[in-house]
Amino acid sequence: MRTEQLEYIAAVTRLGSLRRAAEELRLSQPALSETVRNLERELGVDLLERKRTGATMSAAGQELMPRIAEVLEAVDRLRAAAGEQYRISRMVRVGTVNAATVPLLIPVLRDFRATHPVTQVEVVGAQQTEIQRALAEGGFDLGLVNHLDGDDVPVGFETTELLRGRPVVCVRPDSPLAGRAEVTPDELLSVPLIAMRTGYVMHRYVHRLLAGRAPTFSYSTDGAEMGKLMVAEGLGATVLPDFSVVGDPLERAGTLVCRPLAGDTTRVLLMLQRRRAASVPQAARDLHAAFVRRAADLADLADLAGAATPPHRP
């Protein structure tokens, strides 16, 4: 039994004759009639009453039509679901607060492209609240967001911890703060500060760190990437998670350096979030798995580096 056989008999029922159904389906009447006969033989019942004046639905056909309609509706739902799955699988959208772009995001995209050459990945920089709203509404498939250790995780999302780091002060090598082993909040207040805008976790962290005190001069920007560029151009210092700075091209080139904050034990977590849903496109699942694998590799590398570094002796 083929789906088109059921579609043909449904057309005959709706239009009331083989001739009109054949015209709508753009088939010859003999071809349509033969298709219906094959279906009748398979079902073991006569669906049509054939007379010299034309063919009409038989009593058995009329009795079976509700079941045939149910099958066709199920096929339509399947086609619609498959079409949506295909559409989404060809585009995965990731919202990010621009954290760990170089060590995590870029390698993941490179590896994902190697195994999914026809799937487009759209990366959108946004604030955490915007990312979570888009995840809830289906606008993003995945979201990379920062949390401070102890923050509540919002309900409605599957949340996976990828990286765990500490806040650091990011400055140019010629900054007075670059000569410090650690930077105190008072020292941070002495230089122009490039702060993240309201809505970013690091904005909340710096506000808490400085206890409401204002720096000598400050800028406000969106995301770590712009903050690092502004530091590299000599506009001031910024505070970022260390996983947003270490390994960055600007840091590797010696254009900027990072220093820990004195006495601070805060931990910043990079979390991967997605909306809880009964059905998740395969491409989105694969990209999620790629993020988790890369994060595990980075954690292993950090452990090896720690084991290879001799303890500091005063």
N, C-alpha and C positions, 0 to 999 in steps of 0.2 A: 504494500500500500504506500502510495506517494502522496505528499501533501497537496500537490496540484490536482490530484483526483478529487480530493475533498473540496478544494476551492472551486473546481468545475461544477460539481453537483450543487454546491451552495449557490453558484451563479444561476444555474438552471432554476432552482427553487425561487430565487429572488426575482428573476425576470419572467418566469412563467412559461418559457419555451426553450427548446434546444436552439432554435434559429437565432433568437435574440441573444442568448448566452454566447453562441459561437461568434456573433458579430462583436460583442463587447470584448471577448477574449482574443479576438483576431485569430480564430481557428476556423478551419473548414468544418461544416456541420458533420460530415462523416467521421472526421478525426475526433471531434468532441464526443460523438455517439459511441465510437469504439472505446474511448477512454472510460466512459461511464459503464459500458458493458463489462470491461475488465474489472472495474471496482465491484460491480454487482456479482460477478463470478467469485471474486475473492471473499465477499461478505456472505454470499449464499442467499441473497434476497434480490428481488426486483425493485430498484429504487424509482423507476419511471414506468408509467403506463403509456405504451406507444400505440397511437391510433393514426389513421390516415390523415386526420386533421392536425396532428402534432403530438408531442409527448408532454405529459404532465406528471407531477410527483405521485407516486403510489401511496397507499395508506402506510405501507411499511417504510417508505422513504420519509414520509412526514413524521413518523414515529421516531426515526433515527436522526432527524435533522437537529434536534437540540444537542445530541451527543456530538454530532459533526461540528456544530457551531462551537461547542466547548473546546474541541481539539484545535480548531482554527484559532480561537482566542488564545489558547496556551502557546501555540506556535508564534503568534504575534508578540506575546509577552517575551518569549524566548528570543526572538529576533531583536526586539527593542533592547533587552538586557545585553545581548551580545554586541549590539551596535554601540551602546554606552560603554561597555567594557573595552571595545576596540578603540573608541574615541579617547578614553582616558589613558589607555595603555600607550597611546602615541604621544601623550603629553603628561609629564609629572611636574607639579609645581611645588617648589620648596620655598618657604618663608624663612628668613634668617636674620638674626640680630647682628650679623657680620662678626661672629666670634669663631676663632680657630679656622679661618678661611683657608690659609695655606697648608697647615699640617693635616687638616681633616677634610674640609669640603672639596678642595681642588683634587686631591688624590681619589676621593670617592667618585667624583664626576668622571674623571679620566678612566677609572676601572669600569664604571657602569657603562660608559660609551662603548668600551671594547666588547661587552657582552650584549648590549642593547643598541645596535648601531642605528636603528630607525626610530628610537624613542627620543623625543625632544625633552629636555629638562629646562624648566624656567626657574631661575633663582631670583627671588625678590627680597630686597633688604627692607625691613620694617621693624617697628617697635613690637615688643612682646605682646601687648594687648591687641594690636592689629593682627599679628600672626595667629593668636589664639581665636580671635573672632573669625578670621578667614578659614581656619581649620574647622570650626564649629559649623560654618555655613557651607563647607565643601569647596571653598575657593583655593585652598592649599591642600595638598596631599600629606606633606610633612612640614614640621616646623622645628627650627633650631633656636632654642631660647636659653637664656641664663637664669639660674636661680641662685640665691644665697642659701647656704646650708641651713636647714631649718624652716625654709619657706614652705607653705602649704602647696601641694600639687593640685591643680584644678581638677574637678571631677569631669567626666565625659571624655577624657583623653587617655590613651595609652602612653605612658611616659617612661622613657628609658634613659638612664644616666649614661652619658658617653665619656665625658672628661671631668676631672676634678682638679681645680687649680687654686691659686691665691691671687689676690689683687696685687699689682705692682705699679710703680710709678714709671712712666715711659718718658724719656727725655733724650735730647741730643747729647752726644759725647762731650760737647763743649759747655754744657749746662753746669752750673755750680753743684746741682744735685747729683750729677754723674759721679762725682768724687766721693760720695757718701756710700758706705757699706749698706746702710739702711736710711730711709727717709722718714722723718717724723711729721706728724700733721702740721706742726708749726713751720717746719721748713717748706712743706708743700704750699702753705699760705703765702710764702715769700716770693713766689714766682707766678707769672700768668698761668691760669689754669684753663685747660681745654676740657670742658665737662660735657658729658652726654646729656641730651635733652631729657626733660621729664618723660617718664614712661619706660626708660631703660633701667635695668637693675643697677648698673654702675652709677647712675645718677643718685639713686636711693642710697647706695653704699657710701659715696663720697659725702653726701649731705650728713649722713650719720657719723662718718669719720671726723668731719670738721665741726661737728656739734653745732651746726647752724652758722658758724663763722664764715665770712666772705673773704675770698682771696684778694690780692691787690688788684688784679684785673682778670677777667674771665671771658672765655668764648663758650658758645654752646653749639653742639653739632650732633648729627645723626650717625651713630655707628662707629665701630672701632677703626674701620678702614680710613675714613676721613680724619678721625682723630690722629692716627699715626702719620698721615701726610702733613697735617698741620704742625705736628711736633717736628717732623723732618725739615720743615721749612722755617723752623726757629720761632714759632709763635708762642711756645710755652710747653707745659707738661700736661700729661693726661694720665688717668688711672684706668687700667684695663686688667682683665684676667691675664695671667701669664701665658695661657695657651693661645691668646690672641696676638702675642708679641714674639715669643720664642719661635725661631724658624722663619719669621717673616722676611721677605727679601730686603726690606729696609734694615732689619736687625742684622741679617747676614752680611750686608754691605757695610756695616758699621755706622750707618746713618743715624741710628737711634739705639739706645740701651735701656734696660729696665732695672729697677732697684726695688727690693721688698720694702714694705712699710714696717717701721719699727714697732715691735710689740703686738702686731696684729695677727690674729689666728683665724681670721675669716676664710672660709672656703667658698669658691664660686663653682657652681656645677653647670656644665653644658648639657642640656637635656634635649632629647629628640622626642617630639610629640606627634601623635596622629589621632584623628577622631576615632572613637569606638564605632565600628560599623560591622554589620553582618557580612558585607561583601567589600573586599578591598582589591583594587586592580592589581594584577600580578606585577606589573612594572613598579608600582609603589611599594609593594612588599619586597621586591628585589632591591630597590634603592635603600629601603629601611635596613635590610640585612647588610648591605654594603657599608652603611654608616657604622653599624655595630661592630663589624669585623675590623674596620680601620681603627676605630676607637680602642679595641682590644689590642691591636698591634702597637698603637702609640703607648698604651699602658705598659706593655711588655718592654718596649724600648726605654721608657722612663725607669723601669725597675732595673734594667741592665745598666743604664747610665749611673744610677745611684749605687749599684753594687761595685762599679768600676772606679768610682770616685773615692779617694781615701778620705777619712774623716778629718775635719778641720781641727788643727791644733793651735792654740794661742801661742 
